């Protein structure tokens, strides 16, 4: 079977090749409905993108490595930076790098991407909150793999392969402690239900700081711990609060921007009325709100480091699995530093 191309996808959907490229690369202006339609079709057709188009020189020899990414994350700007740097590091080692999209159906039915049958990889890196059973599926393939994050239920002792994390718990704890030291004693936390281990670690870091500060977690100020608490409903949750916290700590920058929009809609200002911080420091969201206090998740470095680890794993397939924690930096900006207690 020949490799699926952007022309094939364009012909199937009746759109231009340029529209397909924009949707898959996360670049250029395109409406969200079209982007999702193209990404869904790409996943269903077994599309595999070689990350050597404009950013990475063409590699015609060497082993093929697969970056496995969930359908809903394909084209996300944060992960695009990871993929770009992973690919550049691969090219320096004479390795070919592809992106394999895991559709929701494939994940639910525990099926490897269709493209694996056409061109099986010799190494895998996964990004995004894939289910625990799907991690087990990848492990059972006996292809050396490196995982960026893992399922929230997986402990260090039970990882399915080499796994990379930012120091999530530590940095969220430090940010929260910083807020407490500034006088905040009514703090909220916003996350996504059982999204991934990183989010769970950030929640634990928040709880650590609250406890160390001599306070208790206020249940009414916690959002996203239930499957019914979705990010698109955050406006109604904030509107329902009879008392507001003085600060929101969010599991990522996207949630922080959703909180800010909801507060603005309610006539409240960040940081005049409420302090706010996130996590990731992604370039695309930083453009929307450059004053956000956040932790740098270092997508560029994580991409390079994941490639380095996978390269090592290919040479050392029987070595014990490793848990790698990456240090980073907190950027304290006006969204927290501009808050003044009355």
Secondary structure, DSSP 8 states (H G I E B T S, - for coil): -----HHHHHHHHT--HHHHHHHHHT-S---HHHHHHHHHHHHHTT-EEETTSSSS----SS-EEEEEEEGGGTT-HHHHHHHHHHHHHHHHTT-EEEEEEE-HHHHHTT---THHHHS--SEEEEES---HHHHHHHHHTT--EEEES--TT--GGG-SSEEEEE-HHHHHHHHHHHHHHTT---EEEE--TT--HHHHHHHHHHHHHHHHTT----GGGEESSSTT--GGGHHHHHHH-SS--SEEEESSHHHHHHHHHHHHHTT--TTTT-EEE-SB--HHHHHH-TT-BEEB--HHHHHHHHHHHHHHHHH-TTS---EEEE---EE--HHHHT----
